[in-house]
Amino acid sequence: MFTRARYVVIDDKETELKQLSDCLRKIGAPCLPLLYDVEQGIDARHLGGVRLLFLDLHLTTGGQSTDVAQASGVIAGMLEDGIDSAAGPYVIILWTTHQPHREAFAAYIMENVDPHKRPLAILSLDKNQYLAGDAGEKLMADIGKVIETDPRLRALLDWEREVLKAAGTTLAEVGALVSAEDRTATRFSERFDEVLSLLAAEAVGAENAKADPYSAVNAALMPILSDRIANQRIEPDSETIWQSAVTKIGNVPAPSLAEAAKLNSMLHVAAATSEALKPGAWGAISLLPIAEQEDGPMKARFNLPAKPLLSTLFGMSEKPERALSRLCVLRVGASCDYAQSRRGPVPFMLGAIMPATAKRRENNLPKAEILTPALMIEGFGFPVRIAFNAHLTVTMVPIEFDGWAPLCRLRESLLMQITSHGAQHATRPAIISFSADAH
């Protein structure tokens, strides 16, 4: 229900922990103070959403201040246990009286912590400067200066701030639909329910909204949120922040095939491990089970034999590359039909996942085909492309595919490109015409 803490402070001395956390609160940065216990440590789950992690380097009271490796090992264990690699980048700010130890600490962390859990940067502040009096304003100024040493970090924090602001504005727009006379202790919440219910039912239909209210409301609000993020008035300093952070436009070396595939996948592919994905989900890609690739099922479904399909239909000329390739199906169809859970057969398009560098007989490829950019897909240790053939679109009922394990899901922009290609292929005009020979 509650957002995980973005600012976390960890210290083994209660007075110093309170001093720093009080400073942060006074400047409007809500933080979570965690008192480190030598025997119990901390509840590492509190690090799951951290952006700025303030740490005392030596968390074992009485420990040798010169033993940086031991102190770093304690912190490395906390990061391994608590950091959520899916929560985004974070920064460590060492809150220490031992400033010269920062480089040794950074080297230890970067060498011994899982790469996906390492901080974007390790910065430091001398705690002695903030332990006396009201040091809140000085702390605020110094944190800003430290963060500014890494413009990319500052830009990422600015982007997150803009997204949170857009989300708040979207909620405010929904709340504004409740009239002033209904904003009473007995009526406000009930009226808000009515507004959300109207939005949900209109987005996906009443029956589907009842089955999954969250997805229904999300379908109604996401376009508003997306528009807000793209068009809201940004903070005055945002342009300067981004000009400092993104400086190599037009001067970046062309990515390798593997790098391009990773970029494309970030933009266009949702992994099955990141969401509750079902084979009938709009955009889901499922490998065609081995049993379904026998001649009988293939002829019944596609009127084609299975064995030479990769070499004939998909034009793959090299046997070793065909051995690395897999047949798959993509759940296509109208987005509104999927959103409203329309009953009836579900459309799928046949495709082949192949090495991105596969040699193909380009002159013989069917016009019904559309090829994805290079992608990295779980289960394939190399960049791949997926060739889909719009001519081979079939419908199945859920009992036929419910047991299939979805591989991933194509995000909307690429999925719509494939779907549009299929629609254009299916509706292409064919006319009878004659041309006169020139004599």
JOURLIN-V618362 format. One record per backbone hydrogen bond with DSSP energy under -1.0 kcal/mol. NH is the residue of the N-H (numbers start at 0). CO is the residue of the C=O. If there is no record, write none. Layout:
BEGIN
NH&CO + NH&CO
END
This chain:
BEGIN
7&51 + 8&31 + 9&53 + 10&33 + 16&12 + 17&13 + 18&14 + 19&15 + 20&16 + 21&17 + 22&18 + 23&19 + 24&20 + 25&21 + 26&22 + 27&24 + 28&23 + 31&6 + 33&8 + 35&10 + 36&40 + 40&36 + 43&41 + 45&42 + 46&43 + 47&44 + 49&46 + 50&5 + 51&5 + 52&90 + 53&7 + 54&92 + 55&9 + 62&59 + 66&63 + 67&65 + 70&66 + 71&67 + 72&68 + 73&69 + 74&70 + 75&71 + 76&72 + 77&73 + 78&74 + 79&75 + 80&76 + 81&77 + 82&78 + 86&83 + 90&50 + 91&120 + 92&52 + 93&122 + 94&54 + 95&124 + 100&97 + 101&98 + 104&100 + 105&101 + 106&102 + 107&103 + 108&104 + 109&105 + 110&106 + 111&107 + 112&108 + 116&113 + 119&89 + 122&91 + 124&93 + 126&95 + 128&125 + 129&126 + 134&132 + 138&134 + 139&135 + 140&136 + 141&137 + 142&138 + 143&139 + 144&140 + 145&141 + 146&142 + 147&143 + 148&145 + 149&146 + 153&149 + 154&150 + 155&151 + 156&152 + 157&153 + 158&154 + 159&155 + 160&156 + 161&157 + 162&158 + 163&159 + 164&160 + 165&161 + 166&162 + 167&163 + 168&164 + 169&165 + 170&166 + 171&167 + 172&168 + 173&169 + 174&170 + 175&171 + 176&173 + 177&174 + 182&179 + 183&181 + 187&183 + 190&186 + 191&187 + 192&188 + 193&189 + 194&190 + 195&191 + 196&192 + 197&193 + 198&194 + 199&195 + 200&196 + 201&197 + 202&198 + 203&199 + 204&200 + 208&204 + 209&205 + 210&206 + 211&207 + 215&211 + 216&212 + 217&213 + 218&214 + 219&215 + 220&216 + 221&217 + 224&220 + 225&221 + 226&222 + 227&223 + 228&224 + 229&225 + 230&226 + 231&227 + 237&234 + 240&236 + 241&237 + 242&238 + 243&239 + 244&240 + 245&241 + 250&247 + 259&255 + 260&256 + 261&257 + 262&258 + 263&259 + 264&260 + 265&261 + 266&262 + 267&263 + 268&264 + 269&408 + 271&406 + 273&270 + 276&274 + 280&277 + 282&330 + 283&280 + 284&407 + 285&328 + 287&326 + 291&288 + 292&289 + 297&293 + 298&294 + 299&295 + 300&296 + 301&297 + 308&305 + 311&307 + 313&308 + 315&309 + 316&358 + 321&317 + 322&318 + 324&321 + 325&352 + 327&350 + 328&285 + 329&348 + 330&283 + 331&346 + 337&333 + 338&334 + 339&335 + 340&337 + 341&336 + 345&395 + 347&393 + 348&329 + 349&391 + 350&327 + 351&386 + 352&325 + 353&384 + 355&382 + 357&354 + 360&314 + 361&359 + 363&360 + 364&361 + 368&365 + 369&387 + 371&385 + 374&383 + 379&376 + 383&374 + 384&353 + 386&351 + 387&369 + 388&349 + 389&367 + 391&388 + 393&347 + 395&345 + 399&396 + 401&397 + 403&400 + 406&284 + 407&284 + 408&269 + 409&282 + 410&267 + 414&410 + 415&411 + 416&412 + 417&413 + 418&414 + 419&415 + 420&416 + 421&417 + 422&418 + 423&419 + 424&420 + 425&421 + 426&422
END
